Amino acid sequence: MTWMQIILMFTFLCALMVLPIPFHYQHMQEVDMGNYLPKVNKLLANTQLGREIKQADYTKQTFKFHGTKILKRNKIEILGIELTKKQLANYKVAVSVNSNNIYLKEKGAVYKLNYSALRNMQAGSFKKQVNWLWYQNNKGAVAFSMLLIIGSVIVLTNMILVFLAAVFVWMARKSPYVTINTYRESVGLTLNTIGVSSIITMVVGFVYFDISFMLILQMVLCSLMLLLIYSKTRFNDEYLSRVNH
């Protein structure tokens, strides 16, 4: 196996492991917005805001409010109803509940979310409804960001499993019972051990997505495959020839 073949195979196996990530996030209905907009999420939990939402008339995705009202304000945050652009401009964190949409601002990002016919914004927790609304409008961006973050973890883990583990296999070349002579051979061997484990882990990821569980499963299966290969070959060409004949 050449280095080019090793790199292509490694890339392919990493891609298999990554596939469940966008599938999982595209099928989720909501995420905890606190992981992305923690200060906005905290403002949405304001009890006075909850009362205002329950008391307002809401029909055909439209609230009927009676003018502008500031519910909370400090040096960096403002929360209110039907706030003007001038009122919102000087704050780093802002939430304004408007008749047809909700305005959110944090970390320099601004979101203007129109209410959906699929959800009654007065049903249950208003904060939970906004969480759902925000995710529906940002599902692609969330899925892509998680693909990059979790994908990087998967690639790093696979590099450790393949290239670092290969170092220990290669170090065994000094033994007269082992006929692995080059580092490339040992990389090819460890790469073969993650092949089946990556496919199984990918299938499990589509059914039950938990990145910690997936990585542990892959490591366990990889270790078992390495033990199985050793039991069949002893990492020795002469032993393998005797067995076959």
Secondary structure, DSSP 8 states (H G I E B T S, - for coil): --HHHHHHHHHHHHHHHHTHHHHHHHH-S---GGGT-HHHHHHHT-HHHHHHHHHSEEETTEEE--S-EEEEE-SSEEEEES--HHHHHT-SEEEEE-SSEEEEEETTEEEEEE--TTS-TTSS-HHHHHHHHHHHHHHHHHHHHHHHHHHHHHHHHHHIIIIIHHHHHHHGGGSTT----SHHHHHHHHHHHHHHHHHHHHHHHHHS--HHHHHHHHHHHHHHHHHHHHHHHTT-HHHHHHHH-
